[in-house]
Amino acid sequence: MSEVAIEGTWKGKITYGKTYPPSYRNKVTGFIMDLTLNDKILKGTCEDDITKKLLLRPAVIEGVFSNYTLHFVKIYPCLILSDDQGNVQADPSKPAQAIQYNGSLYMKYFLFGKVYFKGYWDISGFYTDSNGVNRAYTIGGKFRMDKVD
């Protein structure tokens, strides 16, 4: 693959995976991401259906791009909570969790210069259950984003 312009605007979607409750699985959330790249260091912002609905500032993107692979974290301005029915709310009194993304770059065949990323995202953390036992969790899904011309 020849030199690819990563900087610019990307439009995509995330899909919630099987680690989510059944009512939430396969739900899709759209996003627009603006990225800059400086010596493999990736920075940017991400506005998605959640930030629009909750009237929040865009999430911040920080990561790396190397060997056609993308690794970054997305951090909302505050903690985002959701219930089993998919209702979301913001808690400005608490810090956001980092959402980790890992993806690979692909080129669309027969459309020279058209590129996209696809991969997986996850959120990991700890909580204390009703019995006082500390437990770890990881939830996540897939993502895909296409370069906007």
N, C-alpha and C positions, 0 to 999 in steps of 0.2 A: 504494500500500500504506500503511495507517495505521501508527501507532507500533507497533513490534515489540519485545517483551521478549527481549533477547539473554541477559541474565543468567540463570543457572540451570544445570540439568543437561541435557546433550545425549548421546544415544546414537548411535553410528555404526559405520562400518567403512571401512577402507582396502583398496584392491585394488592389488596389485603389477602394474605395467605391462610393456610390451614391452621396456623397457630392462634388465629382469632376465633371468637365464638361463631357458631354457624350463621347467625343472622348478619354477621359482618364480612364473612368470607366472600371473596371475589368482588367486593365493592371496589369501585374505581374512583380515584381522585386525580383530577387534572392539575398541571402546573406549567408555569413559564419560568425558566431559569436563565439568568444572564451571567456569563462566565468570563473571567480573564485568566490568562495563563502567563506566568513569568518564571522561566527556568524550571519547568515541571511543577511549580506551585500553582495550585488552582484556587481561585477565590471568586465569590459571586453572591448573588441573592436569588431567592426562590419565592415567587408568589404563587400560592395554590388555592384550591377551593376552601381550605381551612382558614388561611389568613384572610381571604376575602369575606367569608361568612362571619368571622369573629372581629373583623375590622382591625386586624393586627398589622404591624410592620412586616415586610417580607422576612423570611428566614434567612440566615447567613450560611453560606457554603464555604468550607475550607477543606482542601485536600491536595492530592497529587494526580498527575497524569503522566504515565510512562509506559512505553512498550504497548501502546494501544489499549491500556488498562486504566480505568478510572477508580480512584478510592477517595471518598470524601465523607464528611459529616455535614448534616443539615441541622441547624439549631434555631428553633423558634425563639421569639422574644420572651416567652414565658412558658410555663408548663401547660401542655394541652392534654385534657382528659376526655375520655369517651366512655359511654356506657354500652351495654350489650346490644342496644337498639341503634347504635351509631350516632347518638347525639353527642356533639362535641361542645366543650366549653374551655375557656382560658382561665388559669389561676395566676394572675400577675404577681402574687406574693411568693411564688415558688419558681426556682430556675428550671429551664427547659432541659429535657433529656436529649442527648445527642443521638441522632438517627444516622446509622452507618449505611453507606451505599458502596457497592462494588459492582463494576460493570465492564464490559468489553465493547470496543469500537467495531462496527460493521459497516461495510459499504453496500449500498443497494445495487445489485447487478443491473446492467442495462441503463442505469441512471448515473453516469459518471459524475463524481463529486457529491452525490447525495449520501450522507452518512447518518448513522444512528448509534446510540448506545443501548444495550439492554443488560440487565443483571438483577441483583437482589439487594434488598434493604432489610435492616433489622434494628430493633431497639432491645437492649438488654438492661437488666437491673435487678434489684433485690426488694423484697417486701417482707413484712412480718405478718404471718397469718393469724387467724382468730385464736389459735392455741399458743401464740407467742413464739412460734418457730420461724426462723429466718429462711426464706426461700428465694431462689434465683429464677428468673424468667427470661425468655427471649421470644419476641414476636416479630413478625415481618411479612414480607411478600416479594413481589417482583416489580421492576420498573422498566420503562422504555422511554427514550426521548430522541426526537429528531431535530436536526439542525434547521433553524428557520433562516431562509435566505434573506 
